[in-house]
């Protein structure tokens, strides 16, 4: 009698978009897997980020799994509660709750060359052993809080936008918002009118385009529900729009988008001094493109000030800027984004021979198709290096989770204990894509989270989304060292 080989045990770290997609793949394949998350339930970044106005900037029908279309999205760009509800439903529909270990922060991963498995250690010191580890912590995992002198002596409350303090409203308060990125563009217009005074501290101006956020009608909901092909048309239209993007700094698309954003700014901001402060000196796309119908109009409110003098220090009562002025505030909000370029920043990973991933990535994170790294057998990274920015991340995560499932299935059929991407395959790929970055808008004259401090672009993929998916689908075990 022939017995089937024992399936490996699998740990997924993170219960957000990637963890859910991966869990569904493993469940369908009959694998023994556990999903760890520091939070209370599924949802990842959409569970953690509850700031006022939190919403997606990818169209709802495309920001959803292809196998779990939602015919009843309320509008073009869904808000945080609706997205969280969708993710909870998908996880529930696929029985993932039985695999979830919540409120457990994994801090260390350590590979054993002798026993050919990973040991996971959690924040409370508990350990567990798994054959396979899949990181689904994402890219927006570790908040970026700038090191401002005097921060410890500020007497008011201070919090990052991803850890919004809901215990007390900002209404009637003097509020400082530091940063003008994607989160600030959403929460600033929502809280501004009710504050006693809101000061927005801007280091670099950003391009903001109009947000065309239309509600879907009851008739459309019924149509999408009874004829999924109609919902797919909406999804496909968004997909094609992303696929047609050209990221060259001198492309016609970049010029057109920059001209459109500049025209929007000119229409919305009449004060020439304020307009000058809000006008970027780089093309659209060099920093993350943003959309809002209310960002510019917020600065016309009498209780809102845009401050462009650099912050020198925090004081007991507020912030002092480089011009010597002290801004007294009750609350400071850090809308300063995440350490996006610090991949797997919340994990300490030790691979073959005790090598440390953060040391190997000191000059910028690299992976083969954002998913596997030489020296780290049986480790897979979802939303890894150079997978961002060209399409809906769910499209990428589905492809990555299918790829991991395919590799595990192949390992089972060939009774392999470990696989590790070959150095030459990994290195040739990364040399290619870094070469393809030349001339892109991401290397234009601006500071962005796309680049390592040495200038290397480590978050973005230089081609379109379909190219990524097709290349990942062609990867075979001959590109791995296997044992």
Number of C-alpha atoms within 10 A of each C-alpha: 3 4 5 9 12 9 17 18 15 22 25 26 26 31 32 25 26 29 30 29 24 29 27 21 20 21 15 11 14 10 18 14 22 21 25 26 25 17 19 15 18 29 25 26 21 22 21 17 19 19 22 19 17 22 22 17 19 17 20 25 26 25 23 22 18 14 9 12 21 21 20 18 22 17 16 20 22 22 20 21 14 15 21 20 15 18 23 19 14 22 23 14 12 14 14 21 16 10 16 21 19 17 12 20 19 22 16 18 21 20 28 16 13 7 9 16 21 27 17 21 20 16 12 10 10 10 13 11 18 20 20 24 25 23 22 30 29 23 22 20 22 18 17 16 15 11 8 12 12 15 16 10 12 19 15 14 12 18 14 21 24 26 14 17 16 10 6 7 11 19 14 13 15 19 27 25 24 22 20 22 20 22 22 25 23 24 19 25 19 17 18 21 17 14 16 15 22 28 22 23 21 20 14 17 18 25 26 26 21 15 14 12 15 10 13 14 13 11 9 16 17 13 16 21 16 12 12 14 12 15 21 17 13 16 19 14 14 19 20 12 10 18 16 12 15 18 22 20 21 14 14 12 16 21 15 13 17 20 14 17 23 19 12 16 20 15 10 16 17 11 10 10 9 15 15 13 14 20 17 17 13 18 25 29 24 23 23 16 18 20 18 18 17 16 21 20 12 18 20 15 13 10 16 19 17 15 18 16 15 13 21 17 18 21 19 14 16 23 23 19 17 13 10 12 12 17 17 18 22 18 21 22 22 25 28 21 23 17 17 23 22 23 26 24 17 14 18 15 22 21 21 17 11 14 15 17 19 18 12 13 13 10 14 21 24 23 22 22 25 26 24 26 26 22 21 24 27 27 26 24 27 29 26 29 28 24 25 20 19 21 23 20 20 18 19 22 24 21 20 27 26 18 22 22 19 18 17 24 16 14 20 16 12 12 14 14 18 19 22 21 24 18 16 11 13 20 15 11 16 19 10 11 18 16 11 13 19 15 14 18 22 28 21 20 12 15 15 19 20 23 19 18 13 8 14 16 25 28 26 20 23 26 18 17 22 18 13 20 18 11 10 19 14 8 14 12 14 9 15 19 14 17 12
